[in-house]
Amino acid sequence: MNKTLGLQLVIYSLLLVGLSYLTQHLAPVLTRPTFITGLIGGALCLVWGVRAMLGRRGKVLPMLTLVPVSFVLLSQTVMSWSGRVEGMPGQRLAAVVVTLLFVISIGMLMRTAYAGVVFDGQPGGLTTDDGVRTQSTGKQSEPRNANKRG
């Protein structure tokens, strides 16, 4: 991990704690697991983010935190949109916030998983009008039949 990812983990942890606290106020009975998960996951992600900003390189611990947080938020998203508890004030807004938390968590999990991954594929080149591929270095190549006189 690098310092940029560490900063993103710190921002994510603050969002997780803040938005889970908001859901607790909107629908306290329905979103209690979201609140508990947000507090614990946010605290752990804050620790992992600070460690990454200090130069630690491991990304296993953040991923082991983000996977359970994402699973809990997935179940809470499904339950909040299923509409089991009708008539609770703030239930729809809480469902939107929980869904937003789930999407942010999946995004952070993917960002952490692909941190430092180098793709070894061939870079895409440009094709000229003659169908001749040029290198992606910015130099133009001569057509294949440019040296032939016709």
C-alpha positions as CSV (number, residue, x, y, z in Angstrom):
1,M,0.0,0.0,0.0
2,N,1.1,3.6,-0.5
3,K,0.3,6.8,1.3
4,T,-2.5,7.7,-1.1
5,L,-4.3,4.6,-0.3
6,G,-3.7,5.2,3.4
7,L,-5.3,8.6,3.1
8,Q,-8.2,7.1,1.2
9,L,-8.7,4.6,4.0
10,V,-8.7,7.3,6.6
11,I,-11.4,9.3,4.6
12,Y,-13.4,6.1,4.1
13,S,-13.2,5.3,7.9
14,L,-14.6,8.8,8.7
15,L,-17.4,8.4,6.1
16,L,-18.2,4.9,7.5
17,V,-18.5,6.1,11.1
18,G,-20.3,9.3,10.2
19,L,-22.9,7.7,7.8
20,S,-23.5,4.7,10.1
21,Y,-24.2,7.2,12.9
22,L,-26.6,9.0,10.7
23,T,-28.5,5.7,9.9
24,Q,-28.7,5.0,13.7
25,H,-30.6,8.3,14.1
26,L,-32.8,7.7,11.1
27,A,-34.0,4.2,11.9
28,P,-32.5,2.9,15.2
29,V,-34.1,-0.5,15.3
30,L,-33.5,-1.4,11.7
31,T,-29.9,-0.2,11.4
32,R,-28.2,-1.3,14.6
33,P,-25.9,-3.8,12.9
34,T,-24.9,-1.0,10.4
35,F,-24.0,1.2,13.3
36,I,-22.0,-1.4,15.2
37,T,-20.2,-2.5,12.0
38,G,-19.6,1.2,11.1
39,L,-17.9,1.9,14.4
40,I,-15.8,-1.2,14.5
41,G,-14.9,-1.2,10.8
42,G,-14.3,2.6,10.8
43,A,-11.9,2.3,13.8
44,L,-10.0,-0.5,12.2
45,C,-9.7,1.2,8.8
46,L,-8.5,4.3,10.5
47,V,-5.7,2.3,12.1
48,W,-4.8,0.6,8.8
49,G,-4.9,4.0,7.0
50,V,-2.6,5.6,9.5
51,R,-0.2,2.7,9.3
52,A,-0.1,3.0,5.5
53,M,0.5,6.7,5.7
54,L,3.5,5.9,8.1
55,G,5.0,3.6,5.5
56,R,3.7,0.1,6.3
57,R,3.1,-1.9,3.1
58,G,0.7,-4.7,4.0
59,K,-2.8,-4.7,2.5
60,V,-4.1,-8.0,4.0
61,L,-5.4,-6.5,7.2
62,P,-7.4,-3.7,5.5
63,M,-8.9,-6.3,3.1
64,L,-9.8,-8.6,6.1
65,T,-11.6,-5.6,7.6
66,L,-13.4,-4.5,4.4
67,V,-14.7,-7.9,3.4
68,P,-16.9,-8.4,6.5
69,V,-17.9,-4.8,6.5
70,S,-19.1,-5.2,2.9
71,F,-21.0,-8.4,3.7
72,V,-22.8,-6.8,6.7
73,L,-23.7,-3.7,4.7
74,L,-25.0,-6.0,1.8
75,S,-27.3,-7.8,4.2
76,Q,-28.4,-4.5,5.7
77,T,-29.0,-3.0,2.3
78,V,-31.2,-6.0,1.3
79,M,-33.1,-5.8,4.6
80,S,-33.7,-2.1,4.5
81,W,-35.1,-2.2,1.0
82,S,-37.2,-5.3,1.6
83,G,-39.7,-3.1,3.6
84,R,-40.3,-5.5,6.4
85,V,-40.8,-2.8,8.9
86,E,-43.3,-0.4,7.4
87,G,-44.2,2.9,8.8
88,M,-40.9,3.8,10.4
89,P,-40.0,7.4,9.9
90,G,-36.8,7.8,8.0
91,Q,-36.7,4.2,6.8
92,R,-36.3,5.1,3.1
93,L,-33.6,7.7,3.8
94,A,-31.8,5.1,6.0
95,A,-32.0,2.6,3.2
96,V,-30.4,5.1,0.8
97,V,-27.6,5.8,3.2
98,V,-27.0,2.1,3.9
99,T,-26.9,1.5,0.1
100,L,-24.4,4.4,-0.3
101,L,-22.2,2.9,2.4
102,F,-22.3,-0.5,0.7
103,V,-21.3,0.9,-2.6
104,I,-18.5,3.0,-1.1
105,S,-17.3,-0.1,0.8
106,I,-17.2,-2.3,-2.3
107,G,-15.3,0.5,-4.1
108,M,-12.8,0.7,-1.3
109,L,-12.4,-3.0,-1.3
110,M,-11.7,-3.1,-5.0
111,R,-9.3,-0.1,-4.7
112,T,-7.4,-1.9,-1.9
113,A,-7.3,-5.2,-3.8
114,Y,-5.8,-3.7,-6.9
115,A,-3.4,-1.4,-5.2
116,G,0.1,-2.0,-6.6
117,V,-1.1,-4.4,-9.3
118,V,0.9,-4.0,-12.5
119,F,-0.8,-5.2,-15.7
120,D,1.8,-6.8,-18.0
121,G,-0.3,-6.7,-21.2
122,Q,0.9,-5.0,-24.4
123,P,0.0,-1.4,-24.6
124,G,-2.5,-0.4,-27.2
125,G,-1.1,1.1,-30.3
126,L,-2.5,3.5,-32.8
127,T,-3.6,2.3,-36.3
128,T,-2.8,4.5,-39.3
129,D,-5.0,4.8,-42.4
130,D,-2.9,2.1,-44.1
131,G,-3.7,-0.4,-41.3
132,V,-0.1,-0.1,-39.9
133,R,0.2,-0.2,-36.2
134,T,2.5,2.3,-34.6
135,Q,4.0,2.1,-31.1
136,S,2.4,4.0,-28.3
137,T,5.5,6.0,-27.8
138,G,4.2,8.9,-29.8
139,K,6.4,8.4,-32.9
140,Q,4.8,7.9,-36.2
141,S,6.0,5.0,-38.4
142,E,6.3,4.9,-42.1
143,P,3.9,2.8,-44.1
144,R,5.2,-0.6,-45.2
145,N,5.2,0.2,-48.9
146,A,6.8,3.7,-48.5
147,N,10.2,2.6,-49.8
148,K,8.8,1.0,-52.9
149,R,8.3,3.1,-56.1
150,G,5.4,2.3,-58.1
